[in-house]
């Protein structure tokens, strides 16, 4: 087994995943570290985009298989591994959406809630209603605005990383995010007055 190339201190600060990427490029079995690190986040992104557990699992699997296949071509060019991986996820999900256009989708179940089972029941009901309301409003946003919201607040990507995923400038991402948040806030206010 080859040893991964040494990583300079300044490289690891720019992309904390770089040591694991280099190790995986040298020994593909070590890709499991990156897989475990990002599995839930990629799945969450896919689920929020596709709205179906099984489709999200399939998209997540295809994302990681594509990333593993292309890992040898990953270069540290100022981007991060995380942005590169989410770009692959973005493309995979876009392909899924094109293929899903011919078949109907199923909405999230009415009782869907990500909260703890031992939490305050009254608070859970209130939070559940608010969550469903916000998710419904996010789902109504134009595609790019919805993706910016999900990548920023669910997957916690930076504006720069989102720009890489969506093939936009960092400034354009910030504008999209601002407009999406403003639109969500206005819609929430309007719904509460109604």
C-alpha positions in Angstrom: 0.0 0.0 0.0 1.3 3.4 -1.0 1.6 6.1 1.6 -0.4 9.3 1.0 1.5 12.3 -0.1 2.4 14.6 2.9 0.1 17.5 3.3 1.5 21.0 4.0 0.0 22.8 7.0 -1.4 25.6 4.8 -3.2 23.0 2.6 -5.1 21.4 5.5 -6.4 24.8 6.7 -7.9 25.6 3.3 -9.7 22.2 3.0 -9.9 20.1 6.2 -10.8 17.0 4.0 -7.6 17.2 2.0 -5.6 14.7 4.1 -8.4 12.2 3.8 -8.7 12.8 0.1 -5.0 12.3 -0.5 -5.2 9.1 1.5 -8.2 7.9 -0.5 -6.4 8.7 -3.8 -3.5 6.5 -2.7 -5.7 3.7 -1.2 -9.3 3.7 -2.3 -10.3 1.7 0.9 -9.7 4.8 2.9 -12.5 6.6 1.0 -14.7 5.2 3.7 -13.6 8.0 6.0 -15.0 10.6 3.6 -18.1 8.5 3.0 -18.9 8.3 6.7 -18.2 12.0 7.1 -20.6 13.1 4.4 -23.2 10.3 4.1 -25.9 12.0 6.2 -25.3 15.4 4.7 -25.5 14.2 1.1 -28.5 12.1 1.9 -30.2 15.0 3.6 -29.6 17.2 0.6 -30.9 14.5 -1.7 -34.0 14.0 0.5 -34.9 17.6 0.7 -34.5 17.9 -3.1 -36.3 14.7 -4.0 -38.8 14.4 -1.1 -38.6 10.6 -1.2 -36.5 8.4 1.1 -35.8 5.7 -1.6 -35.0 8.2 -4.3 -32.7 10.0 -1.9 -30.9 6.8 -1.0 -30.4 5.9 -4.6 -29.1 9.4 -5.4 -26.8 9.3 -2.4 -25.4 5.9 -3.5 -24.8 7.2 -7.1 -23.2 10.4 -5.8 -20.6 8.4 -3.8 -20.0 5.9 -6.5 -19.4 8.8 -9.0 -17.1 10.5 -6.4 -15.1 7.4 -5.8 -14.7 6.8 -9.5 -13.6 10.4 -10.1 -11.5 10.8 -7.0 -8.2 10.3 -8.8 -9.1 13.5 -10.8 -9.8 15.6 -7.8 -7.2 18.4 -7.5 -6.8 21.0 -4.8 -7.4 24.1 -7.0 -8.8 26.4 -4.3 -12.1 24.6 -4.0 -13.0 22.1 -1.2 -13.7 18.4 -1.4 -17.1 19.1 0.2 -18.0 21.5 -2.7 -16.8 19.0 -5.2 -18.9 16.3 -3.7 -22.0 18.4 -3.5 -21.5 19.4 -7.1 -21.6 15.7 -8.0 -24.7 15.3 -5.8 -26.3 18.3 -7.5 -25.7 16.8 -10.9 -27.0 13.4 -9.8 -30.2 14.9 -8.4 -30.7 17.0 -11.5 -30.5 13.8 -13.6 -33.0 12.2 -11.2 -35.4 15.0 -11.6 -35.3 14.8 -15.3 -36.0 11.1 -15.2 -38.7 11.6 -12.5 -40.6 14.1 -14.7 -42.3 11.1 -16.3 -43.6 9.6 -13.0 -45.6 11.2 -10.2 -44.1 12.1 -6.9 -45.4 11.6 -3.4 -45.5 14.4 -0.9 -43.8 14.1 2.6 -46.1 12.2 5.0 -48.4 14.4 7.1 -46.8 13.2 10.4 -43.2 13.7 9.3 -41.2 15.2 12.1 -37.4 15.1 12.8 -37.7 15.8 16.5 -36.8 13.8 19.5 -39.4 11.3 20.9 -38.8 12.5 24.5 -39.4 16.2 23.8 -42.3 18.3 25.1 -45.4 17.1 23.2 -47.0 20.6 22.9 -43.7 22.0 21.7 -43.4 19.2 19.2 -46.8 19.9 17.7 -46.0 23.6 17.4 -42.6 23.0 15.9 -44.0 20.3 13.6 -46.6 22.7 12.2 -44.0 25.4 11.7 -41.6 23.0 10.1 -44.3 21.7 7.7 -45.2 25.3 6.8 -41.6 26.3 6.2 -40.9 23.1 4.2 -44.0 23.8 2.0 -42.9 27.4 1.4 -39.3 26.2 0.6 -40.7 23.7 -1.8 -42.6 26.4 -3.6 -39.5 28.5 -4.2 -37.9 28.5 -7.7 -35.4 25.7 -8.0 -32.2 27.7 -7.6 -33.5 29.6 -4.6 -34.6 26.3 -3.0 -31.2 24.8 -3.5 -29.4 27.8 -2.1 -31.5 27.6 1.1 -31.0 23.8 1.5 -27.2 23.9 0.7 -26.7 26.8 3.1 -28.9 25.9 6.1 -29.3 22.2 5.9 -25.9 21.2 4.5 -24.0 24.3 5.9 -22.0 25.0 2.8 -20.4 28.4 2.5 -21.5 30.8 -0.3 -18.3 30.0 -2.1 -18.9 26.3 -2.0 -22.6 26.8 -3.0 -21.3 28.8 -6.0 -19.2 25.8 -7.0 -22.1 23.4 -6.7 -24.5 25.6 -8.7 -21.9 27.0 -11.1 -22.5 30.6 -9.9 -20.3 33.3 -8.5 -20.1 33.8 -4.7 -21.8 37.1 -5.1 -24.6 35.6 -7.1 -25.1 33.0 -4.4 -25.4 35.7 -1.8 -28.0 37.6 -3.8 -30.0 34.4 -4.4 -29.8 33.5 -0.7 -30.9 37.1 0.3 -33.8 37.0 -2.2 -34.9 33.5 -1.1 -34.9 34.5 2.6 -36.7 37.7 1.9 -39.3 35.8 -0.2 -39.7 33.1 2.6 -40.1 35.8 5.3 -42.7 37.7 3.2 -44.6 34.5 2.5 -44.6 33.4 6.2 -45.8 36.9 7.3 -48.6 36.8 4.7 -49.6 33.2 5.7 -49.8 34.2 9.4 -52.0 37.3 8.6 -54.4 35.2 6.6 
